[in-house]
Amino acid sequence: MMSRGRKLGILLLGLLIGTTVFGQGSLPTEFFDYLAMTEGQAVWGIGDTKNLMMGSVTPVHLHSQVWRGITWEHTLLICEPVDLQITDVALLFISGDHGPKDAMFGLYMAKLTGMRVALLADVPNQPLFAGIREDALIAYTFGRYLEEGCLTWPLLFPMTRSAIAAMDAVETMAKERWETPLRGFVVAGASKRGWTTYLVAAAVPERVLGIVPMVFDMLNKAIQIEHQIDIWGDISPQIYDYADLLLSPVAQTPLGKRLLWLVDPFTYRYAFTMPKLIILGSNDPFWPVDALTLYWAALPQPKLTLMVPNSGHGLDDRMRVTQSVAAFVHLVVTDVPLPRLDFRFNESLAELELTVTTDQIPIETTLWLAESPVRNFSEALWREYSLLQSDDKWQARITRPQEGFLALFAEFVFAVNGHKLYISTLVRVTPFR
């Protein structure tokens, strides 16, 4: 297993670049220090397996760590399909509150992927500190870090430890129960759990074969905040819990800048060499629809993105998402190269042109386009149009209307092991002439 020192070495170049941006003079070791402090704290108990029509579910009661004197407890469900095809890789889904539908979702994904799915709930443990939850809880811990400077406070650290503890439990079960050691995990999560997904990949890249971070479009945080204020005049109301950190003078203090640096996955981007499928919603009010453009180029290959049309933070088009996750996982575990989209936008006063090429043959192609009177597309209706194919490239030319804003992206669909892999270009937003 790769040592902590070697992992820091892999990240050295990226972190040094980060010091230029944030004015830091040393590596952000606090994240790794916390993980080292809590190493070996995880304990778990395995419950009785329940056999269902779609497969079996084994509950695991997991104690991931003791954080600030609080023992973190989680429900971890091991979902195994009837037709188990892949035995040496598991799909780890990081989720929030445990619910009655977790087992069915886990079994559904297990059936789609043909592999065991480990569904980790209660990340973070909540409510804490007199009933605080979700973003408000994360923001509270950030505030305490700024007050005390103690490395244990940022909630993303124990959230990451929770996922690593789940990996430890699943790997032990693989050796002792299934007699098939795992070669790694594909890790997925949405929103704050998408944030955690990135950090897990930074913490233990040698154990992560691929990642699927969903509806977390906030890498390169300082630039993202500038972008939101530039186009909206304020940060998104959906992240107002963080306003005291992001908009107050404390954000410009050395400790405030360091906190943003510590918890921003962009800081650790050089560890993200594993395949990535970044899933976002075209109508997500948390972020500008083109937020991905502020960090996409800096992420290492291989990488794909899926912009789910007419979907918000909840990714309403579940079929598009689950099919794509299953297809992506199959490509990762079989070590098949991901399809690659190369695209360019050309603008003139009269029109906007998009040209796309790909190294694999798609089964479907679509142009998605939306208009909005303001530069906020959370309420916009995305309409689909055809792309024109000429030899090995696809094109679209859009005439600009007289006022408002226009956003567009292309979607390509590939057949993978009986599933559809939906992937997208980046979104281009342009003022009308």
C-alpha angles and dihedrals in degrees: 000000000000114000122239089244092055092049089054089050092055089054095045099100095048093045092050089053087050091056088061092053099043101029094241120155101201141035116278096246095157093092093055091040090058092049090050091050092054097040112131097014095111118107128169145182123213118223132205118295116242118208116215135173094267096041141289133310123205116190119215122193104214129194102193101181148316108264120186088340092309120117108223113220127189141183108231116188120197106204117192122187123227089241102049107188104161115049105166100057130056131199110229114202114192111206142169126237116008111249141180093256095056096092094050092048091048092050091047091054090044090054092047094049100034090228141095115279120207109202110197114196134186098049102178108021103238158228097030136163099030099329105318117154144181116340092002089055094049090047091049091055090048089054092051090051089054090050097046107018090223113154093217095066107077104095094215089071097063089038088059092046089054092060093046090050089053089053089052091052095047093046090052091050090049092056099039103033107022097031089220116109113219121241092200152304139267104220125207137173141150133235108336087005088053087054087051091048090062092048093049088055089051093047100048108013091159090064097044118083095177142349135219108193110182133199094351105117101160107101114138088034101189091054091043091056091049089050094051093048091045095054102028103026089235141035118278112282086230090071099040088120086076096046095105089057100038102039106027126087089257088074089067095050118100091251092048092051090046092053092054089048093049097052100035110102087209087073090063097039095123088069091059096089093127119095113283133200109189111196120196138168120240091217099041107140092202095077142018111269090242097047091115090067089070094067110011096096091052095055114095121243140286097065140141134182132204118199104196107216120230092005129121133199090307094058093232096193095075094169092060091048101044094043091051093047091051092048093046092049091051092053091048098048093044092046093235115155116256118243112258128217120203114190143165135193122215120191134196132168090265105038150007120230127199122193122187133185129179137191093225133050114258124214093210137018129190139177113217118201134178135179128206134177088222131036092261118095100183091108097034125119113231114213126197126231136173125266117222114236121211115175106304099348138073123213143186130188117197124192111221117239119226101260145012127033135303128206128184144166137172124239124205125191125206130189111238123174094324094316134099118242109204115197133169145205118240116279119257118206118191136173114244116246 
